[in-house]
Every structure is written in structure tokens, then in C-alpha cells.
């Protein structure tokens, strides 16, 4: 199963990538929204973990773009953010995100559990 992480925090991406890799997931990551959308097209992930605030666009913009395309509309997306602003959370869920996690509350084991749950992966 393939997991794509889109986040501008390279240290966090390395931690999550290593943790997911140990669980047998094939991973890739992108540090900008533009690169993330390119990776979605080329990597063809089974799930995307997406930061809400990126240097070039918002996570909700990327989510909207993915849900508008026939080839990526079905890909589950989990939003990850430092911001718990209600309108951002509501916007992401309304646009089709399956979950919204706050970085200050999440550890690699939480990401792994959410990915497994979303993809119905057996332990």
C-alpha cells in the first residue's frame, strides 16, 4: 500500500516516512502543494496525508483539486495541521477529507493507526 505525505516540515516527513516504512507501507513525500499534486499523479497513492498550510497553497486547495479529478477523487485524504480553526476543519471535511488531525496531538503510531484504519489493513 502506498502512502503520500505532503508537508513542508521535512523532519516530520522523515519521521512519518520511517515509521510507515517499518510497517510495510511504500511511502513518498512532497514539501509543496505543487510537488504534492505532481506526486499524486505519478506515485498513485492509496492514501494521502496532507498538511493544511503549505508554502504555495492550502491543503484544502489541494484536496479540492484531487476531488475534482477522476483519477484521484477516490483517494482518501487525512488533513494534518497545527491549526484547529473550525472553518478549516469544516472545509476539509466538507470537501471529502476522511479525518483531520492536529500535529501537536499526533505521534507516528497515531498516523499508522489512521492509515491502517482508512485502508482496512490488518495487523
N, C-alpha and C positions, 0 to 999 in steps of 0.2 A: 504494500500500500504506500502511496506517495503523499507526502505532506509538504506543502509550500508555506514558508513563513515570509511575510512581508512586513518588515520593521526596520527603522533606521538605527536601532540600538544593536550594533554588531556584536557586542559582548553577550547580550541577552540571546541573540540569534545563535551564537556559538554554543551556549549552554543548552538551549532547547534542541538544537540540531543534534548535539551529542547524546542527550537523554533519549530523544526519539529514535536515534540510530541504534542505541543499545537495546531498544525494544523491537528492533527489526524493521522499522519504517525507513523507506528511502526518502531522504529529505533534500530540499534545496531552499535557498532564501534569496531575497532581494531587499536592497536597502532603500529603494524609492518606489513610488507608486508606478511610474512609467516602466521601470525594470520589472516590477511585480506583474504588471499586465502582460509584458513580453514573456515572462517565465510561465505564467498561467497557460499561455498558448503553446509554448514549446515543451514544458515539463508534463503537462496534462495531469495535475494533481488530483488525488481523490478527496482532499480537503485542504482548505486554506486557513491559516491563522494570520490575521490581518490587523496591523496597528491602526488606530483611528487617526493619529496625527503623524503625517509623513512630510518631508521637506517640500514635496512638489504637489501633493493633493491629499485630500482626506480619505480615510478608509471608507466612508460612506460613498464617496465618488467612485472608488474602485469597485466596491460592492455593486453599485448601480450599473456600472459598465459590465461587470461579469454577469449579472442577472439579465441584462439586455441581449446578451449574445446566446445564440442557440447552443453553441459548443461548450459553454461554461455555466449556463443557467442552473444546471443540476448539481454543481459542485458546492458542498456545504462550506460555509464560511463562519469562523468564530472570530469576533472582533476582540481585540486586546488593547487596553488603553490605560493611561494614567488618569484620565478624566471621567468622572462619573456624572457628567451633566445629563440631566434627564432627556433633553431633546436629542442629544447624540445617541444615547442608548435606544430611545424610541425609534429614531430614524433608521438605525441599523436593523432593528428587529422588524420594523415595517417593510424594509427593503429585502428581507429574506435571510438575514443572519440567523444562525441557529442558536447562538449564545453570545454573551458579551461579558468578558472577564476583565477585572481590574488588575493591572500589573503589580500593584502594591499588595495584592492579596493572593497572588498565584505563584506556585512553585512548579518546577519541571514535572513532578509527579501529577500535579493537577492537570497540566496540559496533556500529558499522556492519557490520563483517565478520560478527559473530554474527547480526545481524538478517538480512542477506542470505543467510547460510548456512541459517538456520532457515526462511526464506521461499522459498528456492531462487531468489533474484533474480540475474539475470545481470548482470555488469559491463558 
